[in-house]
Amino acid sequence: MMVEGTWAMTEGTDGYEYILTSDSDSDTVAVVAVAAAQATAVYTPDGGESAKMVSTKNFGPKASMEMKGTTPIPGQDVEAEV
């Protein structure tokens, strides 16, 4: 998220509240309330309708393995991590 202006954050038992204040006179103040589990949030612009948001970070299949190693870089006497 990009905010051209200032923001302030407060932390409570239910989560976090961000107050966004734009540098532009044509934009209004907005509040983003993020649940403590950081799985949901609500964006509410001043004078506008709230928009519910859901994190997709935990959706989809999980990795069954992670593989790491090194490989030579052709023409150089070094290896790169893969």
C-alpha positions as CSV (number, residue, x, y, z in Angstrom):
1,M,0.0,0.0,0.0
2,M,1.3,3.5,-0.8
3,V,0.1,6.5,1.1
4,E,1.2,10.0,0.0
5,G,0.8,11.8,3.2
6,T,1.0,10.8,6.9
7,W,-0.2,7.9,8.9
8,A,-0.5,7.0,12.6
9,M,-0.9,3.6,14.2
10,T,-2.4,2.5,17.5
11,E,-2.3,-1.0,18.8
12,G,-5.2,-2.5,20.9
13,T,-6.3,-5.9,22.1
14,D,-8.3,-6.4,18.9
15,G,-5.6,-5.5,16.5
16,Y,-4.2,-2.3,14.9
17,E,-5.7,0.9,13.7
18,Y,-4.0,3.0,11.0
19,I,-5.2,6.5,10.3
20,L,-4.2,7.7,6.9
21,T,-4.1,11.4,6.1
22,S,-3.4,12.3,2.5
23,D,-1.2,15.2,1.3
24,S,-3.8,16.0,-1.3
25,D,-6.8,18.3,-0.6
26,S,-8.9,16.1,-2.9
27,D,-8.6,13.0,-0.6
28,T,-10.1,12.4,2.7
29,V,-8.8,10.7,5.9
30,A,-9.2,6.9,5.9
31,V,-8.9,4.3,8.6
32,V,-7.6,0.8,8.2
33,A,-8.4,-1.6,11.1
34,V,-6.3,-4.8,11.0
35,A,-7.4,-7.7,13.2
36,A,-4.9,-9.0,15.7
37,A,-4.4,-12.3,13.7
38,Q,-3.7,-10.1,10.6
39,A,-6.0,-12.3,8.5
40,T,-8.7,-9.6,8.0
41,A,-8.9,-5.8,7.8
42,V,-11.5,-3.1,7.1
43,Y,-10.7,0.0,5.1
44,T,-13.0,3.0,5.8
45,P,-12.6,6.3,3.9
46,D,-14.1,9.3,5.6
47,G,-17.7,9.7,4.4
48,G,-17.4,6.5,2.3
49,E,-18.4,2.8,2.5
50,S,-16.2,0.3,4.4
51,A,-14.4,-2.3,2.4
52,K,-13.6,-5.7,4.0
53,M,-10.3,-7.2,3.1
54,V,-8.9,-10.8,3.6
55,S,-5.3,-11.8,3.5
56,T,-4.6,-14.5,0.9
57,K,-1.2,-15.4,2.5
58,N,-2.5,-18.7,3.9
59,F,-4.6,-19.8,1.0
60,G,-3.6,-22.4,-1.6
61,P,-1.4,-25.4,-1.3
62,K,1.5,-25.6,1.1
63,A,5.0,-26.4,0.0
64,S,5.8,-30.1,0.6
65,M,9.6,-29.6,0.6
66,E,12.3,-26.9,0.3
67,M,15.5,-27.6,-1.6
68,K,18.7,-25.5,-1.4
69,G,22.0,-25.8,-3.0
70,T,24.7,-24.1,-5.1
71,T,25.6,-24.0,-8.8
72,P,28.7,-22.8,-10.6
73,I,28.5,-19.5,-12.5
74,P,30.0,-20.2,-16.0
75,G,33.1,-18.1,-16.7
76,Q,33.6,-17.2,-13.1
77,D,35.3,-18.9,-10.2
78,V,32.3,-18.6,-7.9
79,E,29.1,-20.4,-7.1
80,A,25.5,-19.1,-6.6
81,E,23.0,-20.3,-4.1
82,V,19.8,-21.7,-5.6
